[in-house]
Amino acid sequence: MSDDIRTGEIAGSLPEATDAGIYFIGRIRTPWQTRADCPRRGSPDGPICRIEIDTRWADALLGLADHPRIQVLYWMHQARRDLLVQVPRHSGKIAGTFALRSPVRPNPIASSMVDLAGIEGTTVLVRGLDCLDGTPLVDLKPAPKG
């Protein structure tokens, strides 16, 4: 996590304790080691990424292969959490955190809709992710039919 604050950004204080617990159900393996390397949004023709599910959750994968697109919820573990106002590099325009898709947020939960490329045991293969290698996995869900 970087403590750098751009001109115009405002940080706030974080609560002393959390309100709930989360079980990380696996880890995501991607080619990206740094935030600068990571794409801003995933692409369906991007590289295949591996979602490694903890074996205790293996039975929860039953039926997932029937869904060509899935939603991946993950924890952006390297993102700072205290900025209220940000200045994105791509626009330079000041905006509140809740008006941005930035990984910097009070609860750094991300959601990506990805194409399911296959399942090998407890490893789910997908295209379209945009997160760092080793990112903790929060949940998987079938994409809404639409």
C-alpha positions in Angstrom: 0.0 0.0 0.0 1.3 3.4 -0.9 0.9 6.3 1.5 1.3 8.9 -1.4 -1.5 11.4 -1.6 -2.0 13.4 -4.8 -2.8 17.1 -4.8 -6.5 17.4 -4.0 -6.9 14.1 -2.3 -8.3 13.8 1.2 -7.7 10.9 3.6 -9.9 10.1 6.6 -9.4 8.0 9.7 -10.5 4.4 9.7 -12.7 2.9 12.4 -10.9 1.2 15.3 -12.5 -2.2 14.7 -14.2 -4.1 11.8 -18.0 -4.9 11.8 -17.9 -8.4 10.3 -15.6 -11.2 9.3 -14.8 -12.6 5.9 -13.6 -16.1 4.9 -11.2 -16.0 2.0 -12.1 -19.1 0.0 -9.1 -19.1 -2.2 -6.4 -17.1 -4.1 -6.4 -15.7 -7.6 -3.3 -16.3 -9.8 -2.7 -13.7 -12.5 0.4 -12.5 -14.5 0.3 -9.1 -12.7 2.7 -8.4 -9.8 2.2 -4.7 -9.4 -0.8 -2.3 -9.7 1.0 -0.5 -12.5 1.1 -3.8 -14.5 -2.6 -4.6 -13.9 -5.1 -3.7 -16.5 -7.8 -1.1 -15.5 -10.5 -3.5 -16.6 -10.3 -7.2 -17.5 -10.7 -8.3 -21.1 -12.5 -11.4 -22.4 -9.5 -12.0 -24.7 -7.0 -11.4 -21.9 -4.9 -14.2 -20.4 -6.4 -17.2 -18.6 -6.2 -16.6 -14.8 -6.4 -19.3 -12.2 -8.7 -19.1 -9.2 -7.4 -21.6 -6.7 -10.3 -22.7 -4.3 -9.4 -24.0 -0.9 -10.2 -27.7 -0.8 -12.7 -27.3 2.0 -14.9 -25.5 -0.5 -14.6 -28.1 -3.3 -18.2 -29.3 -3.1 -19.4 -25.7 -3.6 -18.1 -25.8 -7.2 -20.8 -28.3 -8.2 -22.8 -26.9 -11.1 -20.5 -23.9 -11.7 -19.3 -25.4 -15.0 -22.9 -24.9 -16.3 -22.4 -21.1 -16.3 -20.4 -19.6 -19.1 -19.9 -16.3 -17.2 -19.3 -15.9 -13.5 -18.9 -13.0 -11.1 -15.7 -13.0 -9.0 -15.7 -11.1 -5.8 -12.2 -10.4 -4.4 -10.3 -8.5 -1.7 -7.9 -5.9 -3.0 -5.4 -6.6 -0.2 -2.8 -4.1 -1.3 -5.2 -1.1 -1.7 -5.2 1.7 0.9 -8.5 2.2 2.6 -8.6 5.7 3.9 -9.1 8.1 1.0 -12.4 10.0 0.9 -11.5 12.1 -2.2 -9.2 10.9 -5.0 -7.6 12.2 -8.1 -7.4 9.3 -10.6 -4.3 9.3 -12.8 -6.3 8.7 -16.0 -8.5 11.8 -15.6 -6.9 14.1 -13.0 -10.4 15.1 -12.0 -11.2 15.2 -8.2 -14.0 12.8 -7.1 -15.3 11.1 -4.0 -14.3 7.5 -3.6 -17.9 6.3 -4.0 -18.1 8.0 -7.4 -15.1 6.0 -8.7 -14.2 2.4 -9.6 -10.8 2.8 -7.9 -9.5 -0.1 -5.7 -8.9 2.5 -2.9 -12.1 2.3 -0.8 -13.0 1.6 2.9 -13.8 -2.0 2.1 -11.6 -2.9 -0.9 -14.0 -5.5 -2.4 -13.9 -5.8 -6.2 -16.3 -7.5 -8.6 -15.5 -8.8 -12.1 -17.7 -10.5 -14.6 -15.5 -13.1 -16.3 -15.7 -15.8 -18.9 -15.4 -19.3 -17.5 -12.7 -21.2 -19.4 -12.8 -24.4 -17.4 -12.6 -26.1 -14.1 -9.7 -28.4 -13.1 -10.3 -30.0 -9.7 -10.5 -27.0 -7.4 -9.0 -24.6 -9.9 -11.4 -22.4 -11.8 -9.9 -21.0 -15.1 -11.3 -17.6 -16.3 -10.6 -14.8 -18.7 -11.3 -11.1 -17.9 -9.8 -10.6 -14.5 -7.9 -7.4 -13.5 -6.3 -8.1 -10.1 -2.9 -8.8 -8.7 -1.4 -12.3 -8.4 -2.2 -13.7 -5.0 -5.4 -11.7 -4.5 -7.7 -13.3 -1.8 -11.0 -14.6 -3.2 -14.2 -13.7 -1.4 -16.9 -15.4 -3.5 -18.0 -16.8 -6.9 -21.5 -16.5 -8.3 -23.1 -17.3 -11.7 -23.5 -14.1 -13.8 -27.0 -12.9 -14.1 -28.7 -14.2 -17.3 -29.4 -11.3 -19.5 
